Structure formats: C-alpha cells, structure tokens
C-alpha cells in the first residue's frame, strides 16, 4: 500500500508542476518582450519588384503569402509568424509585427484602414504601423519583406 501512496503522491506533484508550467506559458500580456520577428534597422519595410526568396518555405518558391491575399487599404494577419502584411495603396506592401505594443496581445483584424487589437482597443495605421488609437503609445515594429511577382517573402 505504501507504493501506491508514493506513486499517487509523485503523480500529483507532477501534475501540479505541469499545470504551473503551462500557466506560465499562457501568462497574459508579457510587455517586457516582443515575441515577433525582430525588425531590421531600416524601417522602410516592403518594396514591390524586389527579388529573392527570403521567407520562402522549403520545397517551394511561393513565399508565405500572395499579393492577391492582401486587400488594398487593408491587410492580413499571419498569426503563426506573428506578423501582419498590409497594402495601404495598390502595389505598396508593408509588414509589421502583429504583437500589440500595449500589452503584448496578437492583433485581431485589419479593417477601416487600421490594424486592430482585440484586448484593449488599440489601433495602428496600415500605412506605417503608427498608433491611430490608444492605449498603445508605440508603433508596431516594421518587418522587412520582399515582393517578387505575386509572392511575398521575408527579406
């Protein structure tokens, strides 16, 4: 009977430790770090007609998005990469981190000319990532991309 009690105790302790570890991973709003791809020193993200396969997936040269996926005056969020690509005017593509600078939430949608965070209502301009509406006080960081034909890749 003492083996069963010891086994039960160790199993319970392991479950508590796992629960604590998972809770730490799901902590809300880590404002101390930006988990998105680092921004290059040059903030002029996105240019059309550039060449290269920067972020092309293995086995294909198609990039992570097609230009036709990005609406003019809007954008698309790539949550797995924590980036958002916008097309402020026809043929002009920009890319920013998708992590809100206020509380670290991933932005939720792009509409009405802004990139919108669902957590506290911050809005960022699709043209340059600057704050259109707080509580965020810092712009989204630019991420360099390349456009080659209809393929968008990371620079």
Secondary structure, DSSP 8 states (H G I E B T S, - for coil): -HHHHHHHHHHHHHHHHHHHHHHHHT-S--TT---S----S------TT----TT--TT--S-SEEGGGS-BT-EEEETTTTEEEEBSSTT--EEEESB-TTT--B--EEETTEEE-TTT--EEETTT--EEESS--S---B--EEEETTEEEE-
